[in-house]
Amino acid sequence: MPTPATNLPPLGEVLRNARKAAGLTQAELADLLGVHQSMVSRVEVCGHLSADLYARIMTACGVPSSEWGDSLAIAADVAA
């Protein structure tokens, strides 16, 4: 469901879709990031993360920064 203020999908959904498109499980992505699988799960459910972590996840999933759109700015706002 899009977020009301932005009409964009929630960050957690964006990240989950990127991970799945990359063919990664939560555990595999967690290994790439050097974090626990539970953190990946929490980020996908809650969508609360820093802009830095957002960039690391999208990079690990092979999504070029040119395709991140407004989601990076939303991550920065959420983390603030």
C-alpha positions in Angstrom: 0.0 0.0 0.0 1.5 3.4 -0.9 2.4 5.8 1.8 -0.2 8.6 2.0 2.1 11.5 1.9 4.2 10.3 -1.0 2.1 7.9 -3.0 5.2 5.6 -3.0 5.2 2.0 -1.7 6.5 1.7 1.8 10.3 1.4 2.2 10.1 -2.2 3.5 8.2 -3.2 0.4 10.7 -1.6 -1.9 13.6 -3.3 -0.1 11.8 -6.7 0.0 11.1 -6.5 -3.8 14.7 -5.6 -4.5 15.9 -8.5 -2.4 13.6 -10.9 -4.1 14.4 -9.6 -7.6 18.1 -10.2 -6.8 17.2 -13.8 -5.9 18.4 -13.4 -2.3 16.9 -14.8 0.9 16.9 -12.6 4.0 19.8 -14.7 5.4 21.8 -14.3 2.2 21.3 -10.5 2.2 22.2 -10.3 5.9 25.4 -12.2 5.2 26.3 -9.7 2.4 25.6 -6.8 4.8 27.3 -8.3 7.8 24.1 -8.1 9.9 21.7 -10.6 11.4 18.8 -12.0 9.4 16.5 -10.5 12.0 17.6 -7.0 11.1 16.8 -7.6 7.4 13.4 -8.9 8.5 12.7 -5.9 10.8 13.7 -3.4 8.1 11.4 -5.1 5.6 8.5 -5.1 8.0 9.0 -1.7 9.6 10.8 0.2 6.9 12.8 2.1 9.5 16.4 2.5 8.5 19.2 5.0 7.8 19.9 6.3 4.3 23.3 4.5 4.6 21.7 1.1 5.3 19.2 1.7 2.5 22.0 2.4 0.1 23.9 -0.7 1.3 20.9 -2.9 0.8 20.1 -1.6 -2.6 23.7 -1.9 -3.7 23.9 -5.5 -2.4 20.7 -6.3 -4.4 22.3 -4.9 -7.5 19.9 -2.0 -7.9 21.7 0.9 -9.6 21.5 4.2 -7.7 19.8 5.7 -10.7 16.8 3.5 -9.9 16.5 4.3 -6.3 14.2 7.3 -6.9 12.7 9.1 -4.0 13.1 6.2 -1.6 16.5 7.2 -0.5 15.2 10.6 0.6 12.3 8.9 2.4 14.8 6.7 4.2 16.7 9.7 5.4 13.5 11.3 6.6 12.4 8.2 8.4 15.8 7.9 10.2 15.7 11.5 11.3 
